[in-house]
Amino acid sequence: MPSIEVSATPSLRSRALRAGSWNLVSQVASQLMRLGGNLIMARILVPEMFGVMVIATTVSVLLHLLSDVGLRQNIIQSHRGDDPVFLNTAWTVQIIRGFILFALTLLLALGAWLAQVAELWPADATYAAPVLPAVLAITGLSAVIWGFQSTKIDVAVRTFQQKRVVLVDLASQVAGLLVMLVVGYLTHSIWALVSAGLVSALAWTVLGHTALEGPGNRLHWDRAALNELIVFGRWILLSSMVGVLAMYGDRIWFGASMTAAQLGVYSIAVLILGAVQMAIMKVVGAVALPAFSEAARADDRERLVALYHRFRLLVDLLVLFTCGGFLTASPLLIGWMYDERYREAGPMLAILSLSFFTLRYTLAHQVWIALGLTKYQAMDNIIRLVSLWGLLPVLLYFGGVDWAIWGVALHTLPTLVLIVYVNSKLGMFSLKRELAVLPALVAGALCGAGLTALFEWI
């Protein structure tokens, strides 16, 4: 992140700069590998396989976030975040959670198979794909693997030691990518996508224990540490439970409304949009939360607000410009990257890019977490959940999938009411700042339209 003068110590600025730089490198490389692998696999596999994998991935993420008690966030912000007793208790909880999630995945796979036997779904729905139960069951193994992930990673993030974390992350992704390409080339089957996820998780877990500095993890159970995890994590749990249903509700509904091929095309638009959004927010979050937490632990509210405004300026300019670019250049981008089978992903991507407008406000969540105000993040996600699950069935009924995609893009707008309210209470809201950055959206749209016109003319 660029260095900007704020009311912060030089130590914090320099560490944030280094952390942001390494995370930027990580995200650029990560998303290039992700998109590059997807481009290759889109030519090896048929769209139906991506559609089935969307459901399997959605189930995995749903289970993980429905049981998320904020272990990582707690380690980063807690005064005991470097205490081995606290870390080992968190690690033990994490392992137990992993085995429970795997058992739940197996039950869902059995339920999916029984539903197919009973012919509960339309024959062309993604949920009716014969391979889905097996893919669900095998994909569930990743929960056990992730359960053994070392807390050394969280401690490194807490202390801005990003270099080795980034290298571990990239190494695990390279391992998964290589396996996916090899298995995909040899089998032309969905198991290439499944095996890539398992190998990447295994590599990340092993390297987290062996390639990072710090004391190793062991099973431990401390009542005081557990109580702190529970007190902090109860709002995170509620937030994650409703947040994941809001975040992945579109795929849950579309699994019964789209064919596997249609859902596969939709997944391409979601992949590209998600890659850009994740890269931006992960880089910002990896720097913002530790920086905000350090200011909060020092009880320096003035510095915290100043840091927030500086981060927000950078994020707003970047995100709004990107939003405008996608609005006008998405069909061009899809046509350039994919073959004719995925052409409809272009208009989908243009509509979904409207979600960038509210994405930038998630930076406020980092401040709320740093201050221990996790209940507001839970409330934000409840609003998203009610909005999405209220809109989608209505839009699907009256306008089909085309209308529903607009609902997916715009369902987060009601959360702005809460964000303005909470940020005003914290002294972080400025209407002047909100309006001053809006020209970046127009600039992005003009650049996207210009590129489209140029390529059409050529």
HELIX and SHEET records of a PDB file:
HELIX    1   1 PRO A   10  ILE A   44  1                                  35    
HELIX    2   2 PRO A   47  LEU A   66  1                                  20    
HELIX    3   3 LEU A   71  GLN A   77  1                                   7    
HELIX    4   4 PRO A   84  VAL A  117  1                                  34    
HELIX    5   5 THR A  126  ALA A  128  5                                   3    
HELIX    6   6 LEU A  132  THR A  139  1                                   8    
HELIX    7   7 LEU A  141  GLY A  147  1                                   7    
HELIX    8   8 LYS A  152  ARG A  158  1                                   7    
HELIX    9   9 GLN A  162  THR A  187  1                                  26    
HELIX   10  10 TRP A  191  THR A  210  1                                  20    
HELIX   11  11 ARG A  223  MET A  247  1                                  25    
HELIX   12  12 GLY A  249  SER A  257  1                                   9    
HELIX   13  13 ALA A  260  ARG A  297  1                                  38    
HELIX   14  14 ARG A  301  MET A  337  1                                  37    
HELIX   15  15 GLU A  340  TYR A  342  5                                   3    
HELIX   16  16 ALA A  345  LEU A  352  1                                   8    
HELIX   17  17 SER A  353  SER A  355  5                                   3    
HELIX   18  18 PHE A  356  LEU A  359  1                                   4    
HELIX   19  19 ARG A  360  THR A  362  5                                   3    
HELIX   20  20 LEU A  363  ALA A  370  1                                   8    
HELIX   21  21 THR A  374  LEU A  410  1                                  37    
HELIX   22  22 THR A  415  LYS A  425  1                                  11    
HELIX   23  23 LEU A  431  ALA A  436  1                                   6    
HELIX   24  24 PRO A  439  TRP A  457  1                                  19    
END                                                                             
